[in-house]
Amino acid sequence: MENLKQRLLNGEEITFSNESTFSQLEISHGKTLGGSMEFKIWMNCKFIHLSKTFRSFETKLNSLIDNHDLEEEN
C-alpha cells in the first residue's frame, strides 16, 4: 500500500471496480473545500470517507475492497 500512498500524493486518481455488481470506487488525495489536503473515497458517485491520515484511509479502503470484491482498473 505504500506505493498506493505515493501515487495518490503525486496526484493520481485510482479506480477500483467490480463489473458483476456494477460497483465502482474512486480514491484520490487533494484539497478539500476547507482548504486542507486529505485522502478521499467515493463509491458509486457517493462520498464515503475523508481522512487526513493514510492509516485511517487505508483501513476503510481495504474494508470496502474486501466487502465488494473490487479490483484496481488498469
Backbone bond lengths (Angstrom), bond angles and torsions (degrees), N, CA, C in turn:
res aa  C-N    CA-C-N  psi(-1)  N-CA   C-N-CA  omega(-1)  CA-C   N-CA-C  phi
1 M - - - 1.455 - - 1.528 112.19 -
2 E 1.321 116.93 -16.39 1.471 118.66 179.85 1.523 110.71 -61.95
3 N 1.324 117.01 -38.75 1.449 121.30 176.40 1.532 110.40 -61.59
4 L 1.330 116.20 -38.91 1.463 121.45 178.16 1.527 110.62 -62.05
5 K 1.308 116.69 -43.44 1.459 121.21 179.20 1.531 110.41 -59.17
6 Q 1.313 116.46 -47.21 1.459 119.88 -178.35 1.525 111.20 -65.70
7 R 1.325 117.13 -38.98 1.473 120.47 177.87 1.528 110.51 -60.24
8 L 1.335 116.61 -42.43 1.470 120.61 179.52 1.530 111.08 -67.44
9 L 1.334 116.36 -42.98 1.465 120.27 179.07 1.522 111.57 -63.51
10 N 1.339 116.78 -26.84 1.461 121.40 177.34 1.526 112.54 -81.44
11 G 1.340 117.04 1.14 1.461 120.61 175.21 1.515 115.89 97.92
12 E 1.325 117.32 3.13 1.467 120.13 -179.67 1.532 110.31 -75.28
13 E 1.330 116.49 139.66 1.458 122.36 171.79 1.518 106.69 -102.40
14 I 1.329 116.85 131.27 1.458 121.75 -173.80 1.521 109.05 -118.73
15 T 1.337 115.60 138.54 1.454 121.66 -178.28 1.518 110.30 -119.16
16 F 1.330 115.82 136.36 1.457 123.93 173.10 1.524 106.70 -118.51
17 S 1.338 117.02 148.09 1.459 118.23 -179.89 1.523 111.40 -152.70
18 N 1.330 113.40 165.93 1.456 123.05 173.01 1.522 105.41 -137.87
19 E 1.321 116.49 105.57 1.459 120.89 -174.78 1.519 112.85 -66.78
20 S 1.323 118.20 -29.52 1.469 119.95 -178.00 1.534 112.05 -71.04
21 T 1.342 117.53 -27.99 1.471 120.38 178.85 1.528 111.90 -108.82
22 F 1.324 116.54 2.47 1.463 122.53 -179.00 1.531 112.54 57.15
23 S 1.323 116.35 33.63 1.460 121.35 178.60 1.525 109.47 -95.00
24 Q 1.335 115.44 140.25 1.456 120.48 177.76 1.522 109.13 -138.93
25 L 1.322 115.79 133.91 1.457 123.09 -179.09 1.520 107.75 -123.43
26 E 1.326 117.33 129.88 1.462 122.21 178.72 1.520 108.58 -120.46
27 I 1.337 115.52 133.90 1.464 120.22 178.75 1.519 109.77 -126.13
28 S 1.335 115.03 149.20 1.457 120.38 179.79 1.531 109.37 -159.67
29 H 1.323 115.07 174.01 1.465 122.22 174.67 1.516 106.24 -134.62
30 G 1.311 116.25 126.47 1.452 118.24 -179.36 1.515 112.27 -173.62
31 K 1.316 113.93 -176.40 1.457 121.64 -177.02 1.525 110.51 -75.67
32 T 1.331 116.21 134.98 1.457 121.85 176.88 1.526 109.16 -90.92
33 L 1.314 116.38 175.07 1.468 120.22 177.64 1.528 111.29 -61.57
34 G 1.325 116.54 -29.22 1.465 121.51 178.17 1.515 113.68 -77.70
35 G 1.332 116.87 -7.94 1.451 120.81 176.44 1.513 115.97 97.63
36 S 1.338 118.05 -5.18 1.465 119.28 179.35 1.523 110.58 -90.78
37 M 1.326 115.79 158.10 1.464 121.89 178.08 1.528 107.73 -93.33
38 E 1.332 116.72 124.10 1.459 120.59 -176.71 1.520 111.84 -142.92
39 F 1.338 115.63 158.29 1.457 122.76 174.33 1.529 107.88 -83.05
40 K 1.338 116.88 137.60 1.463 121.11 -174.24 1.521 111.02 -127.93
41 I 1.343 116.05 141.62 1.463 122.37 175.25 1.523 108.46 -125.99
42 W 1.330 115.40 128.25 1.463 123.02 174.54 1.520 107.09 -122.26
43 M 1.331 117.17 136.79 1.462 120.20 176.58 1.516 108.89 -130.30
44 N 1.326 115.28 125.86 1.466 122.06 -178.67 1.532 110.74 49.52
45 C 1.327 115.73 46.26 1.471 124.88 177.03 1.528 113.97 67.41
46 K 1.329 117.72 16.10 1.461 121.47 177.03 1.522 108.92 -117.96
47 F 1.328 115.78 137.36 1.454 121.02 178.10 1.523 109.15 -67.87
48 I 1.339 116.28 130.30 1.466 121.67 -177.61 1.527 112.58 -112.78
49 H 1.346 117.21 -44.49 1.465 119.85 -170.83 1.522 110.95 -154.49
50 L 1.325 115.42 143.63 1.458 123.02 177.39 1.523 107.11 -138.44
51 S 1.340 117.42 129.99 1.456 119.65 -176.18 1.520 111.42 -148.74
52 K 1.321 115.73 140.95 1.458 120.77 174.12 1.525 110.92 -78.91
53 T 1.346 116.84 -25.96 1.461 120.41 -177.73 1.523 111.07 -104.43
54 F 1.324 115.74 145.16 1.459 120.29 179.88 1.526 111.08 -71.21
55 R 1.319 117.77 -33.19 1.472 121.00 -177.78 1.532 111.51 -59.35
56 S 1.311 118.29 -48.48 1.463 122.21 177.98 1.523 110.75 -63.23
57 F 1.313 116.01 -43.78 1.465 122.95 178.35 1.530 110.36 -60.06
58 E 1.326 116.65 -46.57 1.462 122.21 -177.33 1.533 111.30 -63.87
59 T 1.332 117.25 -39.73 1.465 121.42 178.41 1.517 110.81 -61.35
60 K 1.314 116.84 -47.65 1.466 121.04 179.89 1.527 110.58 -66.22
61 L 1.323 117.27 -42.95 1.458 121.64 179.97 1.528 110.93 -60.07
62 N 1.327 117.78 -48.18 1.464 121.19 179.91 1.524 111.95 -61.41
63 S 1.319 116.54 -38.92 1.458 121.16 177.61 1.530 111.16 -62.21
64 L 1.323 116.78 -45.87 1.463 121.14 -179.96 1.530 111.52 -66.12
65 I 1.325 116.82 -41.68 1.473 120.90 179.25 1.527 110.09 -61.77
66 D 1.325 117.10 -44.84 1.467 121.08 -179.76 1.525 111.93 -67.81
67 N 1.319 117.09 -45.67 1.467 121.45 -176.57 1.523 113.30 -67.08
68 H 1.329 117.39 -29.68 1.456 120.96 -175.93 1.526 113.50 -111.66
69 D 1.341 116.05 7.76 1.470 122.68 178.02 1.528 111.42 50.53
70 L 1.335 115.74 53.96 1.468 122.00 -176.07 1.529 111.10 -92.86
71 E 1.326 114.56 149.98 1.465 121.71 175.09 1.529 109.19 -129.98
72 E 1.336 115.47 146.06 1.461 119.55 179.07 1.524 110.35 -66.36
73 E 1.344 114.76 135.39 1.456 120.01 176.08 1.517 108.86 -80.53
74 N 1.314 116.20 149.96 1.474 121.05 178.85 1.500 110.64 -93.52
